[in-house]
Amino acid sequence: MIEFSVSKRLHGADGEINLNVDVALAEGEFVTLFGQSGAGKTTLLRMLAGLTVPDCGRIAIGGEVWFDSEQHIDLPPQRREIGLVFQDYALFPNMTVRQNLAFALADKKQGGRVDELIDIMQLGALQQRLPATLSGGQKQRVALARALVRRPKLLLLDEPFSALDAETRIRLQDEILRLHRNFGLTTLIVSHDQGEVYKLSDRVLLIERGRISRNGRPAAVFNDRQVSGKFQFIGEVLAIEPEEVVYAVTVLVGNQVVTVIATTEEIAGIAIGDRVTLMAKAFNPMLLKIK
């Protein structure tokens, strides 16, 4: 069990907020932190990692206390059994792929773990190359391998796919899910991609203004209600174009752009950039195998 009850006063573009989170993660869960920028998601990851000190609270992993403001306990990051993958990879530019992995080892006698991760992540052909010579997807694979080399109890991922193209993002999502299961990890990810959240997550923590406003499975968190017999998707309005008597509304759903027809009444109050629920009362889907 991973338990954290922490508070931190934050100063953002929208003013001051008080990040106040009290939650427990079961061992082996894959949990997403979801919410608008500035809600406190990355700060929460940094507090778990020991990179940011909470104003008050407690963090305990499997009975081991990592932080306790009352008992004046604050383990440094190197003593916390975490793996952390940043959005910008944070690889050492003057080290090869192998050296980046080896540097993360707490016990240099356990060098076999480097070989194991290089094999698992298929980095053998890249192990002597410097980060500057790698693609974005390759760098992210190295960053993930480095995070896992210490066999962490908790894997923290801060929007790890946001800078990648759609094909690479999907491939690495599959890779993370496979590693999460094979290594028996407890994983906490920050994401703004609802398709990604549905694909990866056992549970979603929706954070608004520093507090968890919803906590549950993706379908329960993102839909105000479950409607039997209907398909529902959450999307962002990209364009609204008038036709003869209706409007063509372009909506981004996950990584896909779709266009739907709407009446004047249906688009009333809707503007470009709004988040909308796309529903179909009658829907006859077709399944086509991707070759």
C-alpha positions in Angstrom: 0.0 0.0 0.0 1.2 3.5 -0.9 -0.3 6.2 1.3 0.2 9.9 1.0 -1.6 12.8 2.7 0.2 16.0 1.8 -0.4 19.7 1.6 1.5 22.4 -0.3 0.7 26.0 -1.0 1.3 26.8 -4.7 1.5 30.0 -6.6 0.4 29.7 -10.2 -0.8 31.8 -13.2 -4.3 31.7 -11.8 -3.3 32.7 -8.3 -2.6 30.8 -5.1 -4.0 27.4 -4.5 -3.6 24.9 -1.7 -2.6 21.4 -3.0 -4.3 19.1 -0.5 -4.3 15.4 -1.4 -5.1 12.3 0.7 -5.1 9.0 -1.2 -3.9 5.4 -1.1 -2.7 3.3 -4.0 -2.9 -0.5 -3.9 0.2 -2.4 -4.9 0.2 -3.0 -8.6 -2.3 -0.3 -9.5 -1.9 2.0 -12.6 -3.3 5.4 -11.6 -3.5 8.6 -13.7 -3.4 12.1 -12.3 -5.7 14.2 -14.6 -6.6 17.8 -14.6 -5.8 21.2 -16.0 -2.4 22.7 -16.0 -1.5 24.3 -12.7 -3.8 22.0 -10.7 -0.8 20.5 -8.8 -0.3 17.2 -10.6 3.5 17.5 -11.3 4.1 19.0 -7.8 2.5 15.9 -6.3 4.8 13.6 -8.3 7.8 15.8 -7.1 6.7 15.5 -3.5 6.5 11.7 -3.8 9.9 11.6 -5.4 11.5 13.9 -2.7 12.2 16.7 -5.1 9.7 19.1 -3.5 9.1 19.2 0.2 5.4 19.3 1.3 4.3 22.0 3.8 2.9 19.2 5.9 1.7 15.6 5.8 2.9 12.1 5.5 4.1 9.7 2.8 4.5 6.0 3.5 5.3 3.1 1.1 4.7 -0.4 2.3 5.0 0.6 5.9 8.2 2.6 5.3 7.8 6.3 6.1 9.4 8.5 3.4 8.1 11.8 4.7 6.4 12.9 8.0 6.3 16.6 8.9 5.5 15.9 12.6 8.3 13.4 13.0 10.7 15.5 10.9 11.3 12.6 8.5 12.3 13.4 4.9 14.2 10.7 3.0 16.3 12.1 0.1 15.3 11.1 -3.4 18.2 8.5 -3.7 16.8 6.7 -0.7 13.3 6.5 -2.0 12.5 3.4 -4.1 11.1 5.3 -7.0 11.6 5.5 -10.8 10.9 8.9 -12.3 10.5 9.6 -16.1 10.3 13.3 -17.0 8.7 14.8 -20.1 12.1 16.0 -21.3 13.9 12.7 -20.7 16.6 14.3 -18.5 19.3 12.0 -19.8 23.0 12.9 -19.2 24.2 14.2 -22.6 27.8 13.2 -22.1 27.0 9.6 -21.2 26.1 6.7 -23.5 22.9 4.8 -23.2 24.6 2.1 -21.1 26.3 4.7 -18.9 23.0 6.5 -18.2 21.5 3.2 -17.0 24.5 2.3 -14.9 24.6 5.7 -13.3 21.2 5.1 -11.8 22.2 1.9 -10.0 22.5 2.4 -6.2 24.7 -0.7 -6.0 27.2 -0.9 -8.8 27.7 -4.6 -8.2 24.2 -5.2 -9.7 25.4 -4.4 -13.2 23.4 -7.3 -14.5 20.3 -5.2 -14.2 21.6 -2.9 -16.9 22.1 -5.8 -19.3 18.6 -7.1 -18.4 16.9 -3.7 -19.2 18.9 -3.2 -22.4 17.6 -6.5 -23.5 14.0 -6.0 -22.4 13.9 -2.5 -24.0 15.7 -3.6 -27.1 18.5 -1.0 -26.7 21.4 -3.3 -27.6 22.1 -1.5 -30.9 21.9 1.9 -29.1 23.8 1.2 -25.9 27.1 2.9 -27.0 25.4 6.0 -28.5 25.0 9.4 -26.9 21.4 10.8 -26.3 21.9 13.5 -28.9 22.0 10.9 -31.6 18.7 9.3 -30.6 15.2 10.0 -31.7 12.5 11.1 -29.2 11.1 7.6 -28.9 14.5 6.1 -28.4 15.3 8.7 -25.7 12.1 7.9 -23.9 12.8 4.2 -23.9 16.2 4.9 -22.4 14.6 7.1 -19.7 12.1 4.4 -18.9 14.9 1.7 -18.7 16.9 4.0 -16.4 13.8 4.5 -14.1 13.4 0.7 -13.9 17.0 -0.3 -13.3 16.7 0.2 -9.5 13.6 -2.0 -9.3 11.4 0.8 -7.9 8.4 0.3 -5.7 6.7 3.3 -7.4 7.1 4.4 -11.0 6.3 8.1 -11.6 5.7 9.3 -15.1 5.2 13.0 -15.8 3.5 13.3 -19.3 6.1 11.0 -20.8 4.6 10.9 -24.3 3.4 14.5 -24.9 6.3 15.4 -27.2 6.1 12.3 -29.3 4.3 11.6 -32.6 1.1 9.5 -32.4 2.6 6.3 -33.7 5.6 6.4 -31.2 3.3 7.4 -28.4 1.0 4.4 -29.0 4.0 2.0 -29.2 5.4 3.3 -25.9 2.1 3.2 -24.2 2.0 -0.5 -25.0 5.6 -0.9 -23.7 4.8 0.9 -20.4 1.7 -1.3 -19.9 3.7 -4.4 -20.5 6.5 -3.4 -18.2 4.0 -2.3 -15.5 2.5 -5.8 -15.5 5.7 -7.8 -15.9 7.6 -6.0 -13.2 4.6 -5.8 -10.8 4.9 -2.0 -10.6 2.7 0.5 -8.9 2.5 3.3 -11.5 1.4 6.9 -11.2 1.2 9.0 -14.4 0.3 12.5 -15.3 -1.6 12.7 -18.6 -3.9 15.1 -20.5 -4.8 12.5 -23.1 -8.1 10.8 -22.3 -7.6 8.0 -24.8 -4.3 7.3 -23.1 -6.0 7.4 -19.7 -8.7 4.8 -20.8 -6.0 2.6 -22.3 -3.6 2.5 -19.3 -5.4 3.3 -16.1 -7.1 1.2 -13.5 -8.1 4.4 -11.7 -8.1 8.2 -12.4 -7.6 10.9 -9.8 -9.2 14.1 -11.2 -7.4 17.1 -9.6 -9.1 20.5 -9.7 -7.7 23.5 -7.9 -5.4 21.3 -5.8 -8.0 18.8 -4.6 -9.2 15.4 -5.9 -12.7 16.1 -7.2 -13.3 12.6 -8.6 -11.7 9.3 -8.0 -12.6 6.1 -9.9 -12.4 4.1 -13.1 -12.0 6.3 -16.2 -15.5 5.7 -17.5 -16.9 6.8 -14.1 -14.7 9.9 -13.8 -15.1 11.3 -17.3 -18.9 10.6 -17.8 -21.4 12.4 -15.7 -23.6 9.3 -16.1 -23.6 6.0 -17.9 -26.2 5.8 -20.6 -27.1 2.3 -21.7 -27.1 1.8 -25.5 -25.0 4.9 -26.3 -21.4 5.5 -27.2 -19.9 8.5 -25.4 -16.5 10.2 -26.1 -14.9 13.3 -24.6 -13.4 15.7 -27.1 -12.2 19.2 -27.8 -13.9 21.5 -30.4 -11.4 22.5 -33.1 -13.7 24.2 -35.6 -17.3 25.2 -36.2 -18.3 25.8 -39.8 -21.8 26.8 -41.0 -23.4 24.8 -43.8 -26.7 25.5 -45.4 -29.0 24.8 -42.4 -26.7 23.1 -40.0 -23.1 23.3 -38.7 -20.1 21.1 -39.2 -18.3 20.7 -35.9 -14.7 19.3 -35.9 -13.8 17.6 -32.7 -10.6 16.1 -31.5 -11.3 12.8 -29.7 -8.1 11.3 -28.3 -5.8 11.3 -31.2 -8.5 11.3 -33.9 -10.2 14.2 -35.6 -13.9 13.7 -36.4 -16.6 16.0 -37.9 -20.2 15.8 -36.8 -23.3 17.7 -37.9 -25.1 19.9 -35.3 -28.1 22.1 -35.3 -28.2 25.7 -34.1 -29.7 24.6 -30.8 -27.0 21.9 -30.2 -24.1 24.4 -30.7 -25.7 27.1 -28.6 -23.1 28.2 -26.0 -20.3 26.0 -27.6 -17.1 27.6 -28.8 -13.8 26.5 -30.2 -11.6 25.1 -27.4 -14.6 23.8 -25.4 -14.6 20.3 -24.1 -17.7 18.4 -25.2 -19.3 14.9 -24.9 -19.9 13.3 -28.2 -22.7 10.8 -28.0 -24.6 8.6 -30.5 -28.1 7.2 -29.8 -27.8 4.8 -32.7 -24.4 3.4 -33.5 -23.5 0.5 -35.8 -19.8 0.0 -35.4 -17.6 -2.0 -37.8 -14.4 -3.7 -36.7 -11.5 -3.8 -39.2 -8.2 -5.5 -38.4 -5.2 -3.2 -38.6 -2.5 -4.9 -40.7 
